[in-house]
Amino acid sequence: MVYIQIPVYRDKVTAKGHQAIKALHPTTFELTKDKHLTERGDCIIGVGLDKGVSELDPELKKALRSKTALVILILKVDDLIDTVFAQGDKNLILSDSRRIIVRRSSYIDPATMAINANKSSKSIKRDLIEKLRDPDATLTMEIYVLELSDMLVI
C-alpha cells in the first residue's frame, strides 16, 4: 500500500437565506455580506455572509493561488448537502471583503475564490436552494484546498 501526503487547507463561512433567492445563474454562484437581495441577483445563494474572500485564512488563500490547487466546497443547510469542485489559480486577487464568487469559467475579479467549477447556482441541488429561500436558514460552506503540486513529477 502506498500513502501520499497532500497538504490540505481549510476554512468555513456561513450565510443566511433570503426569500428572493433564485439561484438560476448558469456560470457562477455568490455569497454576499449584503442583507438585501434584488431580482437581478440570480447567482446569489446566501446573504449576511460572515466573511468575504479577503478575510479567509491566509494559508488557504496562498494555496488557492496555486495553479494545481483543487478546491472542494461542501454546502450544507440543515441535513442537506451539496458538493462543488473547482480550481485555484495563480492570478486570483482575493481582495473583496464583501463577497465570495465561484465561477464555472476562468474569469477572475477581486471576489473570485475559485474557477472552472463543476457547478453554478443553477446546478446546486434544488432542495437545498428551496431551504435557502427561508430567511432563517443558515448555509455553511466548508472550503478545502488540496495543494497537489507536491504530487507532480516533471
GIZI-V619632 format. One record per backbone hydrogen bond with DSSP energy under -1.0 kcal/mol. NH is the residue of the N-H (numbers start at 1). CO is the residue of the C=O. If there is no record, write none. Layout:
# GIZI-V619632
nh->NH co->CO
nh->NH co->CO
This chain:
# GIZI-V619632
nh->9 co->145
nh->11 co->143
nh->13 co->141
nh->15 co->139
nh->16 co->47
nh->17 co->137
nh->18 co->132
nh->21 co->18
nh->24 co->42
nh->25 co->42
nh->29 co->102
nh->30 co->43
nh->31 co->100
nh->32 co->46
nh->33 co->98
nh->41 co->38
nh->42 co->40
nh->44 co->41
nh->45 co->30
nh->47 co->16
nh->48 co->34
nh->49 co->32
nh->50 co->14
nh->53 co->99
nh->54 co->96
nh->55 co->52
nh->56 co->53
nh->61 co->57
nh->62 co->58
nh->63 co->59
nh->64 co->60
nh->65 co->61
nh->66 co->63
nh->69 co->66
nh->70 co->146
nh->71 co->86
nh->72 co->144
nh->73 co->84
nh->74 co->142
nh->75 co->82
nh->76 co->140
nh->77 co->80
nh->80 co->77
nh->82 co->75
nh->84 co->73
nh->86 co->71
nh->87 co->115
nh->88 co->69
nh->89 co->64
nh->92 co->89
nh->96 co->110
nh->100 co->31
nh->101 co->111
nh->102 co->29
nh->103 co->114
nh->104 co->27
nh->112 co->109
nh->113 co->101
nh->114 co->101
nh->115 co->87
nh->116 co->105
nh->117 co->103
nh->118 co->85
nh->121 co->28
nh->122 co->25
nh->129 co->125
nh->130 co->126
nh->131 co->127
nh->132 co->128
nh->133 co->130
nh->134 co->131
nh->137 co->134
nh->139 co->15
nh->140 co->76
nh->141 co->13
nh->142 co->74
nh->143 co->11
nh->144 co->72
nh->145 co->9
nh->146 co->70
nh->147 co->7
nh->148 co->68
nh->148 co->146
nh->151 co->148
